[in-house]
């Protein structure tokens, strides 16, 4: 039970009467009598201000902290650190399993220290939605869903048993079983309430619904006026256990939306445009708040689509204020009338309601006339790289010219010398040389060339939560079938909705059968292709790609298309709206200009263009009427119960978990060994070796991949040594409860490029003492035997992408003491601190290139002591192989005083655990 402020320095406590109910609130209107005018404060900062008022204790929240939020209006930025306490925590299973493993390990540590293991319990509401484990093993079949579910239950039995144990062992912890939906859509359609209720000192309080989540796309809920963002599992666990989220009062970028989308333009086109604009602006670590009169006609689902991709445009959140559109969506999705009335009354009372003409004070602003948005996709490897639909073929051609140039030059050289091989010829084949490769599918021979689409997937939370684009896809499928079009045979197609409600309204609109006829059968409810759970391609396809080194494509309606993420054999990946996903499945390649060239040939022998099958807005609006409240009531009536497979899982009834030493999924992690002893003192890092030298935009997927485990990788060898056949490897994401797999998978992405090896792809490095090339894991273990500390060197935006705590945990377990980069993404920087790894930043315009760091140097980071403080500068001594020495300075990216304490304790969970043991 929360304890809210009894200090109330600003006389903010007030009773709010709504109908027959009374609620206690910390009123911003009352507080401003003392604080001063806050009417122009961004609404997202008003949420933070209310949170500080409610938790004022003169220790973690002081009077000056509250005043600093108000003073922000003068400077529009701040270096003031505040302690923020979200109301709840949201998890998905990929990130949730390791979090529950940590909680179970903490319970074991507390018990071993002679204290009560019940001390380890979530203090706030935690919902874990199992949505990241279903894989597309079967597709284009009426049996695909049932077969994929059966395989999912077989593969993940240990994990699911563990989560069911956690649900029974921990208080305030609920699990939404597999086959229900994606955590963000379940949150949007059911869990979130916009205004939350809590009890303190025997009274009922109302306050803004706020949360942190262990998935980057937690921001999707910003579309419902709920302030939330993704954090690493490490931070989420600390928040569960009562630790506030330490943060600086952020800059807030206002994004004005005006006008309306034109006919034929989708919410996906809009969000890709916004993502590109905000990435170019630079909003990492900042709030983005949308405003402007264009919001009046922007559906809630479109708002959620835009908010979802906040990680892609780099912001902490993408906040939409509450208005009539919000209330309409709450009614549609079956929220209780009493709660909807409270939301309206509370938000109007607190100045959180959007009024026409609102002009808050922002740090800076951007503006977009939605009427200027054009049809587009994003790719081939970053979500912010928007490409107009008409420009996709040219973009791919340019990409091929760059990638094939070295092979062609080598081929020409060999020919001049009288040599050359068949492989050289294949690699240098132009996209239009269709006789260079082929595959046999169902007894027929088909050419497969560069630019062919081999995966076409309607997947992930960004779009599958939006009825408009999902129904548009169904209508396009209907028109395509009626014209006699077919999906190309080499295209692996799939449909993975975000919730069962999507299936209900597609059925009600009579569109499911048309999707099925094109091969877009239901494959599961969850995050599939976007997270790397695309499953295997048909063997003839994989063989042709491998043999001819083809640059084939995926088109998916997701939010992530980083290298090596979707499928290890697919090099170019394009984000698109659901109807465009199907269109590319029909075309079969991305070389076709869908705006001017035919997409196929109809049964009447006449060519068909995309415009011939693209649904009108009137047609979409008509079928949107099929979406009704009863569907939401039906699908969420028993959301926590699960099917018979889930209910039949047997679980132990115990406070502490009984670890199975033979398990390859759930292992007791080593993080809390010696927790009953004082933390080791913070000191200089001396004579460290460089484990890898990496470039710009190294993602958490590069650092800790979520997808396939290669048979000959360190993780693959470990699993085979423990009796797991390659066909049962599952994915790195599903193995996150086993530190042995995950540390072997750290820096094991097949597309990561280590400049110590000339930039070749793959998770390898040079073991400097003897110059031998080996896997990064194997080198790290050799260094560990010699007690040699390690450092990673990197470029800009290190750790971009998913909020993946294993990217920091694995780094720690490899023995890496510091990462020196040009800049960090927000969540990963925080996770590194949370695991006791120094995030350090180059200064004075220096980079790895300007300093000529090759990876052969020995580094000593000097000036580190127990008196460490935020943004301190340290000296680095680089000793080269020739004996010369160079010194340069780095900036400590431990950003807050709380983070200093966490780092000194060895990590945030170590800090919490030591306090609990000694309490």
N, C-alpha and C positions, 0 to 999 in steps of 0.2 A: 504494500500500500504506500503510495507516494505521500510525502509530507511537504505541503506547500508553505510558502513564506508566512511566518508570523511577525516578521519585522515590518513589512508594508510601509517602507519609508515615504512612498509617494501617495499614500491614501488611495490606493487603486482598487481595493476590495469593494465589490458592489454586488447586489442581487439583481439578476436578470429574470424577469417573469415572461414566460412564453406559454400562452394558453393556461392550463391548470398547473404547469410545472414551474418550479423556481430553481435557479442555478446560481452558484457563486461564480463570479468572474473577476479577473484582474483587469479592470477597465482602463484602456488606453485613454479614453476620453477624460476620466477622472484624473489619471496620472499627469496629463499634460497641464493641469492647473499649476503643478509644481515644476514639471519638466520643461514646459514651453511648448509651442505649437509643433505638432508632428503631422499635420494634415498632408504635407507634401512628401513625407517619408515614403519610399517605395513599400508596397504592401508586403513584400517578402521580408523586409527588415522589420516591419511592424510585428510579424510573427515572431521573429527573434526577440524583439523588445518585450512582448508579452511573456515569453518564456523566461526571460531574466527577471521580470517583475514577480513571476510566480515562484521562482526558486531563489529569491534574494535571501542570503544567509550571512552576508558580510565575511564569508570565507571564500567559497568558490564563486559567488556572485556578490560583488560589492556595489555600493551606490555609484561609484565612479564608472563601473561597467555599463550600468543602465544609462547614465548621462552621456557616455561616449556614443551610444547608438543615436541619441538625439543630436549630438554635436556633429555627427556624420554629415548632416545636411549642409554644413558650412564648407567642409573639405571634400565631401563626396568620396572619401577613402579614409582608411584608418589603419593604424598599426596596433590598435588595442586588441588584446587577446580576451576572448570571452569563453565561458563554459556553458555549452548548450546541451539541454537534456531532451531528446526526442521522446515522444510518447510510446513508440513501439519500434519493433525490429522486424524486417521482412527478409526471408532467406529462400534461396532455391537449393536444390540438393547438391549440386556440384560444389558450391561454396558452403552450404549448410552442414554437409557431412563432416568436413574437417573441423568446423566450428564446434560441432557436438563432440567430436573426438577430443578436442582440446578441453571442453567442459568435463568430459569423463576422465581425462588425464588429470585435470585439476582436482577433481573429487578424490582420485586415487592419491594424489600428492598430499592433500589435506588430511586424508585418513592416515597415511604413512607418517605424517607429522604429529599424529595424536589428537587432531582436532576433528570437529564434526563435519563430515562430508556434505551435510545438508546446507552448510554455508555457501556452497556453490549451487546457486539457483538463479534463474533469470528474475530480475526485480520488475521488469516491464514486460508487456505482452509481446510474445514472439510467435510468428507464423512462418512455418517452413512449407513451401510448396514443392513437391517432387515433380519436376518438369523438364530436367535436362538429361534424363537417362534413356529415353526412348530413341532408338536408332532406326534409320530407314534401311533395314535389311530387305524387306519385301515392298514392292511398289507396283502400281498399275494393275491392281487386282482387287477384287471384292473381298479377298481374304487378307489383304495387306495389314489392316489394322489389327485383327485378332492374332495374326502370326507375329507381328512386331511386339505386341503386348506380351505374348507368351515368352518370346525370347528375352524381353526386358525383365520379366519376373525371374527367369532362370539365371540370367547374368547377374542380377542385382539382389539376389536373395539375402546375402550377408548384410549388405548396406541397408536394405529395407528393414531387416530384423533389428539392426542397430538403431535406426530411426524410430521404430516402434518402441524399443526400450526407452529411448530418450523421451518420447511422448508420455510414457507412464512414470518415468523416474523424476523428471523435472517439472516444477510448477511453472505456470504461465507459458507453457510451450505446447503449441498445436501443430499438427502435421496434416497437410492436405495431400491425400494419397495420389499415386500416379494415375494417369489417364483422366485427370480433371481439367487441366489447363496450364497455361504459362503463369508464373507467379504475378507478373505485372498486370495481366488481364484479370486474374482472380482478385487482385488488389483493387483494380479500377472498378470492376463490376460488383464486388461484394464486400471486401474487407474494409476499405477506406470509408470514412464517414464525414470527412471534411471538418466537422467539429467533433472532438472527442470528449468523453466523460470520464471523470475519475473521482474517487472518494478520498477525502482527507479530513481528519479530525471530526468524523461523523457527518460531514457535509458533502453535497454533490457539487462538483466543479465542472464547468464547461470551458474548453480551451481549444485552440487550433489542433487539428489532427496533424501530427508530424511524425516522421520516421526516418531511420536510416536502413539501408538494405545491403545485402552482400552481393548484389548484382548492380553493375554500373547503370542499368536502365531502370533502376528504382525511380528515376526522375520522371518516368511516364505519368506518375500520379500527380505531378505538378499541374497536369491538365485539368484536374478536378479541384484545384485550389489547395492542394495538400503539399506542404513543403517537405520534400524528402530527396535524398540523393544516395548514391552508392558509396559505400566504404568497404575497406577490406574486412574479411572475416575477423581479423584480429581486433579492429576497432569495434566491430559489431558485438563481439563477445564482451569487450570491456563495457560497452553501453548497456548490455544485458545485466551486467553485474554491478551496475550503479555508477560507473564512471561517466562523467560528462564528456561530450565531444569538445575537445579543445580546438578553437578556431579563431582566426582574426576576423573582425567585422569586415565583410567583403565589399569590394567595389560592386556596383550594380549597373549593368548595361541595359538601358531601355531599348526595346525593339518595337517600333510602331508598325502596326499592320493596318493598311487601308485597302479599300476596294474589295473585289471578289475574284475568285478563280474563274477563268474563262471556260467555256464548253470544252470538254474533253481533257481538261487538266485535273490531275488527282492530288490528293493530300501528300502522296509520295513525292511528286514533282515539287510541291511547296516546301516540304521539309528538306529535300536535297538542296534547294536553292538557299534556304535559311542556313543550313549547315555550312555551305561554302562561304556565305557572307560572314558568318561569325568566326569561322576558322581564319579567314583573311583578316578580320578585325583583331583577333587575339583576345580570347576570353577565358583562358585557362585560370582556374582558381577564383573565377568571378561568378556572381549570380547574373542570370539574364531574366529580365521580367518583361513580358509582352503586354502591350497596351495599345490604345488606338481604337477608333470606332469600327474598324474592320472586324473586331472581335465579336460584335453583335451578331454577325452572320456566319461566324466560324463554328461549326459543330464541335461538340465536346470531343468526339472521336478524333477529329482533325487536330484539336489542341493536344490531345494525348499523344498523337503521332509525332508532333513537333517536340513536345516535352521529352518523349522517349529518347530522342537522339541528342540530348544534351551532352553525353560523353563524346559523341562524334564531333560536335562543334566545340568541345573542350570545356564547357562551363560546368560549374558545380550543380546548377539546376537551371531549368527553363520554366519559370513560374507564370501561371495564368491566374488572375484574380477571380474571385467568385462573382457570379452574376446570374441572370435568369437562365442562361444556357446551362449552367452548372445544376441548378435546381431541376430543370427539365430532364437532364440525364439521370439524376438521382431518382426521379419519379419513374422513368422508363425502366431502370434496373431494379426497382422494387425496394428501395430504401423506405423505412417507415416514415409515415407522414409526420409524426412527432419530431423525428430527427431533421427532416427537411425544413420544418417550421423553425427549429432551433438554428439551423445553419443560416437561414435568411435573417432572423432576428439578431443573432450573434455577430454576423459579419457586417451588418449595417451599423450596429452599436459600436463596433470596434474600428470602423473605418477600413474594413477589409473588402467591402463591396465595390465592384466596378461601376462607376457612373459614366455616362457619355461625357466626353471632353476631359476626362481625368488627365492631368499632366503632372505626375510625380517628379521629384528631383532625382536625376540619375547621374552617375559618374560620366556617362557618355551615352549617345543614342545612335541607332540606325533606323532606317525606314524602308519599308517594302510595300509597293503597290501590288497586291496579289494578282491584279489583272495583267501584270507583266511576266508572270511565271510561264515558262514553256516546258513542254514534255522533255524529260531527261532521265538519265540513269547516273550511277556513280561507279567509278572504277578506273583502272582494273585492280587496284589493291588498297585503296583508301576510301572511306565513306565520304570524305570532304571533297573528293575530286569529281565534281559534277561534270557530266558530258551531255550536251544536248542530243536528243535522240537521233537527229539527222547526222550528227558528227561521230557516231559510234564506229562506223566502218573505217573512217579515216584515222581515228584515234588508234584503232587496233592495227591498221597498216603501219602507222608510224612506230608503234611498239614492236611490231615484227621486224621492221627494218633495223631497229636498234639491236634487237636480240639476235638476229641472224647475221649481222655484219661480221662479227668475229669468225663465224663458221664459214662464211663465204670467202673471206680473206684467206683463211687457212686452206680451203678447198682450192682456191686459185693458186696458192703457193705450191701445194702438192702437185697440182696438174702441171705447173711450170717445171717441177722437178721430176715429172713422169710418174707421180704416185697418186694417192687419193684412195679413199675407201667408200664403200656403199653407205656407211653410216654418215660420212661427211655429206654425201649427196642428199641423203634423207633430211638431215638437219637443215640444209640450205634450201630445201624445197619451198617454192613460193606457194601461198595459199590456194592459187588457182590450178596447181598441178595435182589434180585429183586422182591420178593414177599411181601416186607415190605410196599410198597406204590404203588398206581396206580392212573391214572386219565382217565376220559372218554372224548374222543375227537371225534366229529362227530359220536357218537354212538359206537365207538370202545374203548376197554379197553387197556391201555398201562401202563407198569411199569414206574415209575419215581423214580430215585435213586440218591445218591450223585454223583456228577461229570457229570450229564447230562447237555447238553447245551440247555438252554431255550431261549437265545437271540443270534442271528447271524446277525450282522449288518455291512453293508458297509456304513460307516458314517465318517464324519469329514473331515477337511481340509488336514490333513497329507497325506492321500493317494488318496482321490477322485480328487485331482488336478493333479494326475500323470497318463497320458494316458497309460503308459506301464503296471502298475499293474491293472488298471481298465479293460483294454482290456484282460489282462491275466485272470481276473476273468470271463469275458464273454466267453473266449475260454474254460476255465475249465467247465463252465456251459454247453456249447455246447457238449463237449465230455461226460460229465456226463449224459446228456439227451439221447445222442446216445447209451450209454451203458445201459440205462434203470434205472438209479439211481434216487432216490427221496429224498428230504429233509425229515427228521424225523418229525412226526406230532406234537411233543411237542416243536419244535423249532420255535420261532417267528423270521421271516426273514424280512429284509428290505434293500432297496437301496436308499440312500440319496446323490445324486451327489453334487459336489461343484459348478457346474454351468450347464446351459442348453447345453453348448458345449459338455459335457460328453454324454448327451442323443443323441446329433447329431451324434457323432462318433460311439457310440454303435449301433445306428440304421444303419449307413452307412456300418458298418462291418457285419451287419446281425446277431448280437448277442443278441439283446434285447429280442427276443422271447424265447430264451433258458433260460435267467435269469428269465423271467416271469414264465416259466414252473416249475422252481424250487422254486418259491415263492419269488424271489428277484425283485418284482415289484417296480417301482418308488413310493416312499412314500412322497417325498417332496424335495425341494432344500434348504438345510440348515444344520445346526449342530444339529443333533437329538440325537442319543443314547449317543454319547460322552459327551454331556452336561447334560445328565439326562433326556432328552425328549424321552425316549424309549417307553413311554406310558404303559398302563396296559398289563399284561400278561392275556391270556385267564383264565377265572374264575376257571376251573378245575385244571389248573397248579398252580395258586396261592394257592388254597385250599390245594393241596397236599404238596406244599413246607411248608406252614404254619403248617399244621397238623403234619407232620413228621420232621419238622425242618431240611429240606434237604439243603445241601450245593451244590447248582446248580451253573452253570457257564454261563457267557456271553463271546462271542468272537466278537470283534469289530475291525474295521480298523482305530481306532481313536488314540488319543495321551494321553488320561487320563483314568485311571482305578482305581482311588482312592476308598476307602471304601464308600459305600452308594451313590456313584455318579450315576452309570448306572441305577440301579433299587434297591429299598429298600430291596427286597427279594433275590437279587442275591449277594452272598457273595464273589465269586471268579470271577475275570474279567481279560480277556486276550486280549492283543493287538496283532494283526496279520495282514498280508497283505490281500487285498481283495480276492485273490484266496483261501487262507487258511481259511478265514471266511466262504466261501462257503463249503470248504472241511469239516470243523467241523459241518456245518449245515447238511451235508450228513451223517457224522458219528453219530451225535446226542449226542456225549459225548466227554470229554477230557481224558477219561481213555484209549482210543485207541491210540496206537503208530502208527501214520500215516506214519512213515517211513518203517515199517515192517509188519503191520497188515492190513487186508482188510478194505476198507472204506465202502463196501456194496456188494450187489450181483446184477449182471446184469440180464436182461430179459432172457438171455440164460442159467441162473442158475450158471454161473461161477463167482467166487469172483473177485472183482475189487479193485485194489490198487491205492493209490494216484498217483503213478508214471504212471499209465495207462491213467490218464486223465489230467496230468500236461502238459501245453502247452510248446512247445520248443521255444527258443529265435527266431528262424527263423519264426515260426508261428506268434509270437508277432510282430516282425519287419514287417511282411507282412501287418497285419491289421493296424499298426501304420501309414501306408501310407494313410489311410482313413482320418486322421486328417488334415484338410486344413484351410487356412486363411479365406475362405468364411464363415465357421462356426462361427468364431469369429466376423466377420463383421455383420453377421445376428443377432447374439444374443445380441450384444452390441450397435446396431444401436439406440435403444430407451431405454437405460438401466434405465433412471430415470423416465420413464413414468408410468410403472405399468399396471395392467389389469383393467378391468372395476370396479371390487370391490374397488380397490385402488382409482381410479379416482372419484368414486361416494361419497367418504367420505367428509362430509361437515365440514368446519373448520371456526372458528371465525376470523375475520380480526381485530386484535388488537395488540398493542405493548406489552401489558402485558397479561398474561394468566388469564382467568376467572376460578378460581378453583371451582370444584364441591365438596361440602362438603359431598355428598353421595357416591362419587366415592370410589371404593375399589382398584383401580389401580393407580390413580394419585392424590396425596395429597400434600398440601403445607407443606414442611418440616420445622422443627423448628430451623435449623442450624443458621439462620441469625437474630434470634430475638435479639434485643438490639444492632444491628451492628452500630447504630449511637452513641453508648456510647463507651468510652475507654475500651480496653480489660482488663480483670481482671489480676492483677499482678501474675507472676509466683512465686509459693511459695512451701514450703514443703508439702508433702502428709502425713498426720498424722492420726494414728489410723485407717488405712484402713483394710478392711476385704478381705479375699481371696475368689473370686467367683468360681474359679476352679483350680485344679492342673492337668496339662496335660502332656503327654509324648512327645516322639520325633515325628518328621514329621507330626505335626498337620497341615493340609492343610487348605486353604481358603474354601474348601468344608466343612470341619469339622466346621469351624467358621461361615460360611454363606452359607448353602446349596443352590443349584440351582434347585434341582429336586422336588419331590413330597412333598406336605404339608399333614402331618398326621391329621386325623380328630380330634384326642384328644389332639393335640399339642396346645400351646398358640396361634399360628397363625391360626390354624384350628378353634379354639373356637372364635377368633375374627371375622373371616370371616362368620361363622354361625350366630354370633350375629348381623352381618350386612346383613343378608338375603341371603348369598351365600351358595348354596347347595354344599356338598362335591364333587359332580361330576363336579362342575364348579370352583373348587379351582384353576385350572391351576397349575403353578409351582411357587416356590420362585423366580426363575429368571424373570418370567413375571410380578411379583408383586413388582419389585424393585423401582417402582415409588411411592410406598406407604410405608412410614417409619414405620407405625404402624405394618404392616405385617413383615417388615424386622427386626425390633428390636426384635420382638417376635421369629423370626427365628434364631437369632444369638445364636450360640453354640447349635442349635437344631438338628444337624445331628444325625441320629439314630445310627451311628457307633462311635461317639465320646466317649472317655473313660475318665471319671473324677476320678482321684485317690482318691478324698475325699470320694468316694463311693466304694472304693475297686476296681476301674477299670471297673465297670459295664458299659455297653453301653447305650447311650441315653443322651439327653441334660438336665440332672438333677444335683443337687448339694445339699449340706446341708446348711440350713439357720442356722448359728452358734448360734445366741442367744438362740434358743430353740431346736436345733439339728434336726429339721424337714426336711425330704427329700421333695424337690419340684423342679419344673422346674427352670432352670437358670434364665429365664426371670422373673418369679414370685419372686424369691429370690432377684434379682436386684432391683425390684420395691419396695420391703419392705426395702431394704437398703437405697434406694433413699428417702423414706419417713423420714428416720432417719438421712438424710444427711451424710450417711456413705460412704466414698470413697472406691473404689474397685480396686483390683489388680488381674491379671491373672498370674499364675506361669506355666512355660512350659520348655520343653527340647530342643533338637537340631532342627534346620530347621523349626522354627515356622513360619507359614504362607506360606509354600511351595504351589505351584500350580498356579491357575488362578489369573490374576490381578483383584481382586475383591474388589472394593472400599467399598462395603457394609460390608466386613469383618472388616474394620476399622470404618466405620460409625456406624454400629450396636454396636460395642464395646464401642464407645463414648456414644451412647444414653443409654446404660445400666448403665452408670456411672463409667466405668472402667477408672482410671486415669493413670495406668501404666501396662505394660506387662513385666515381668522379665523372660527371656528365656536364654538358653545356646547359641543359635544363631538364626538369622533371615534370611528368604529369602528376596531378594533385594526389590521387589515391595511392599510387605506387610509392611516392616519396614518403607519405605517412606510414605505409606498410613497412618500408625499410626501417624507419625509426622504431616502429612497433616490434620489430624483430631484432633490434640491437645492431643494425647495419647502418654505418654512417653514410648519409647522402651528402655529397660534396659537389660544389659547382665551380667550374672554371670561371675566372674573373679577368677583368682588364682585356676583354676581347680575345683571350687565349683559347685555343682548342687543342685537341690531340694532334691535329695536323701542324698547327703553328709551333707546337712544342716538339714535333717530330717524335711522338711516342709510338714506338713500333711494337711494344709488348715484350721486348727483351730486357727492359730496364728493371732495376730494383728500386722500389719506392719506399720512402719513409715519410710518414705524415706526423709533423712535429707541432708541439704546443698544446697537445690534448691533455687535459687534467680534469680532476673532479670539479673544478670551477668553470666548467664549460657553460656557455650561455648562448641563446639564440643568435644566429647570423654572425657568429664569430668567424674570424679569418684564421686559417692555419697555413703553415709553410710546408710544402712538399719538396723533398729532396729526391731527385731522379738521378740514379747512378747508372750510367750506360755501360754496355759490354766492353767498351774500350777504356773504361776507367774514368771518363770525364763525368762531371757532376753539374747538374742544372737545378736551380731552385725556382719554384713558382708558387703563387698563393692560390688558395681555394676558399670558397665561402661555405660555411657550415649551413646546411639546409634543415637543421633542427629549428623549427620556426617559432615554437612557443615554450614558455616555462614548463608547462605540463609535459611536453615532449622531452625536455631535458631530464625530468625526473624518471620518465619511462625508460629513456635510453640508459641512464645510470643504473637502473635496476636490471638491465639486460633485455628489456622489452616491456610492453604495456601489460601483458598478462602476468609477467613475473612481478611487476609492481603491484597489481591487484592481489595476486596470490600471497605475496609476502605480507601484505597488510591484513589479509583475512586470517592467515595463520597466527599472526601475532595479536590479533584483536581479542 
